[in-house]
C-alpha cells in the first residue's frame, strides 16, 4: 500500500511539471482575435505551408471559421475541463484546388480532441496523440477587407447563397449532411432552402458550383427537390432524415431533422 501511495504522488508530480509553464487556453483568449498558422508539425515532418495565409477565427458562440489553403472551412468547437479542446470543422467551400492533399492533412489535424495553450502570445494546438502540433500567431490584417463579387466577407466565413439572395454562413444557415460513401470524410455537405422552400441549394465538398434544385410533388405524396434531368442530384426527406442522392445512390444524409 505504501509503494502504491508513493507511485500516485510521483505521477501527480510528473503531471504538474509537464503542465508547468503552459498557460491553459480559455474562451476569451481563444476568441480575442484572428490567428494565422506559422508552424505545422505532423509527426516527424515539418509541413511546408502554402503561400496563402492559413487563418482561423474562433467566436464566443463556439463556431470556428478559417482558411485551409484554397478552400475556407467552418465548424464548431468545444472547450471544457471534461473534454478539453475539441474541434469539428465540418464544412468547406468547394473550389477545385491544386494542393488538396495539404488541405486534407491540415483538416484532419484540426479535427478531434486537442490540448490548447497560450505561450508567448502564440496559440498552440497539440493533438492528443502527440503527433501533431499547430502553432498560430496573432493575425495582423492588412488595410481593407476582402469582399467577393457579391460583397460577402469571405474572411469572416460568409458566402453567397443564390436561394437566399444574401451572404450567409452555411454552418449557421444550412442543414449539415454527412457523407454515406466515405465514412472517413472530413468535410460535410449543406442544404440551404429558399424562404418558401420551393428551391434548395446544395453546397457540396470539392464542387465549384452550388446546384439549385426545384421542388416537385411526388405521386405518393410529399416532395422531392431535383431538376428535370435524371442525372442531377435528388433531395428527399425520409423518416425525418434529409437525403441527397444521385442515380439512386445515397450520397449524404442528415444526422437529425434540422429543418
HUJO-V574696 format. One line per field, one symbol per residue. ss: DSSP state (2 for helix, 1 for strand, 0 for the rest). burial: + if it has 9 or more other ideal C-beta (glycine too) atoms within 8 Angstrom, else -. Layout:
BEGIN
ss: ???
burial: ???
END
This chain:
BEGIN
ss: 0222222222222222222000110022220001111111110011000000001111000011111000011111111100011111111100000002222222222201111111100111111000011111110000000010000012220011100001110222201111100000000111111000001111100000000111111000001111000000111111001111110011111100000
burial: ---------------------+--+----+---++++--+++----+--+---++++++--++++++++++++++++++----++++-++++-+--+-++-++++++-+++--+-+++---+++++++---++++++-+--------+---++++-+++++-++--+++++-+++++++-----++++++++++----+++++++-+--++++++-------++++-----++++++---++++++----++++-----
END
